[in-house]
Amino acid sequence: MTRRSHQVIIHRAPVRGIDAMELASNHSFPRHTHDEYGIGVVLSGAQRSWSGVGQVESLPGDVITVNPGELHDGIPINDSVRRWRIIYFAPTVLAREFMAEAIREIEFVSPSLRDPALGGRVNLLFDRLTGGADRLGVEETLIEVMRHLVSPDAQSLDEARRPPPAVAKARARIDDDPSSQITLSELAALSGVSRYQIVRAFARELGVTPHAYVVQCRVRLARRFLLQGETLAAAAQCAGFADQSHMTRAFVRQFGMTPGRYLAAHN
C-alpha cells in the first residue's frame, strides 16, 4: 500500500487576494472548483487531471492553469508524490491591479501547457511575488505570462463550453444558495427533466454529480466565512454542513489541509 504524503507551504504575497503555495503530495483531489484564477508549474512528478477540455497530463516544467468556477481534479500518476507551485488570484485583484486594460473577461485557454520557457517565467513570477520584489518586476512578469495563457477570443471559447440549459439552470440554483436544502426533485423540476436525467446530464457535462457539486460549493462558502472571522462551528452551520466534522472532512478533500491550518496561514 502506498504511503500517503502531503505537504503544503503557503507564502505571503504583497497584495491581498493573492495566495502562493508550494505543494508536495500524492493526495488525489476530487473534482472541485476555485473562486480564483490559478497559475502554476509542476516541479517534479506528474499528475493526470480531468478538465473542461478533457483529460490532460502534466509533467515537470508544464504550466497548469484553472479559471474561476472551472471543474477539475488532480490525480498523481503511479500514486507518486508530485511537487508543484501555484498562485491563486482573486478575479477582482487580477482584473483591477494587473489586467485593467483587458477588453473582455479573462479566460485561460488550456489547463496544461508544455512550454519550458513559460514554466520558467511562472517560476520567476512566483519568486518575485513571494520574495519581496518591486511591483514593476511583478507586473512585467505577470503580463508576459498572461500573454501566453489568455484566449484571444474568450467569448467564443466560453460559448463553446457552455452547458445545456437543463444543467445550466440546476447549476445556477446551486450557485445562488448552496447552503440551503437542495433536493434532486427541485433541480429536476427547475430544469424540466427527470431526476435520473439531471443526474446523468450534470455528471456528463460537469464531471460531478449534483450532490458532489453542492458539497464543494459549501466548502468554498465555509472558507469565506472563516476568513471573515467566523468560528469553525459557525462556518460549518452557515455553509449548510450538518456539523463541523463534515465540513472539515470535505475541506481536507478539496484543499488538502484542515480549516484550522488554512486559517493559521492567513492570519
Disulfide bonds with the S-S distance in Angstrom:
none
